Amino acid sequence: MSKSGSRTTFLKVTRLSIIFLFGVILAGGVVRGSGSGMGCPDWPKCFGGYIPPTDISQLPTDYKQKYVAGRVKKNERFANTLDKLGYNDLANRLRKDRSILIPEEFNAAKTWIEYINRLVGVISGFLLIAAVFYSFSYWKDNKWISILSILNLILIGFQAWLGSIVVSTNLTAWTITVHLLLALAILAVSIGTWHMAKVHGKYKINSGVALRVVTFMAIVVSLIQITFGTDVREKVDAIATRLQSSRGDWVNDVGTIFFRHREASIVVLAINILLYVLVRRSFGKHSIHQQLMSFTFVMLLLQIATGVLMSYLSLPPAAQVAHILLASLIFGAQFYLLLNLYTTATKQEVRA
């Protein structure tokens, strides 16, 4: 294949990988909302096979003890690694966590939800492998495209390993948060390499310092808000498991982190309003910059709406899924906006 053909393929493959990475986040949200995180108690296989079972009769009678024993062994290896890295307290907490010894009941629907989640992740991995292969067509002109593509492949490999830890630790809270933030990092690198290839040779700062700083701040605030959100969800899961109370009581029992998350949404809205004003002053209404801000605002309003639904309608699973997907779309749009502030704009895009 010619260099131009390889570059065109790289753009197509990377764009498709971005779509699938959003799909991974969506599938992860469905897993969380439906409580299917332990639908497959082992990894990378599911109940010992590459195609999961559809009925409990397909499982051995001692499947619970088998997979609990496997989790305990894997967690001990993970705890030993944490000890070597100096995280002794975290390792000891993991060793003392009795929830790891509680076997998961088989549920065919939950098993297949988790299996589809893993399948989307595997497809994303293969797309990133293809991206690395075609990225070398840029090697002589821009080595960073290849370097970042390789880095992303390493990150998704680490993400897959972390996914196995999430399963083996029986959905330990902090692992879920790291898992989501790492997914956003992989998404950002994919968007960055795609953009870098798309505007190859056209880099030039085309915006003021204030606009770039506010855009960066908006991204940081979004990440903080996402972290707060995962913290809320983890505490909700803990309350649901411990108290077995009605869904309506879960939010009330979460504590201050819920109110912190809700108040942070005001900061998110305020900084995006400021960002929208700055973008309107700097670029024309048909520019990619204004299009991204319009998209961000629509997603932000929808996210606020889903947040209200979760607060007053006892955390409906569909609203939970939409909430995390919208958060990732907002992050992606903001990050892509920041990248576009460093590329040459056409005369039609820049307001005179």
PyMOL commands that set and color helices and strands:
alter all, ss='L'
color gray80, all
select helices_A, chain A and resi 3-34+56-58+63-84+88-96+98-101+108-138+143-168+173-198+209-243+247-254+256-282+288-312+317-340
alter helices_A, ss='H'
color red, helices_A
deselect
rebuild
show_as cartoon
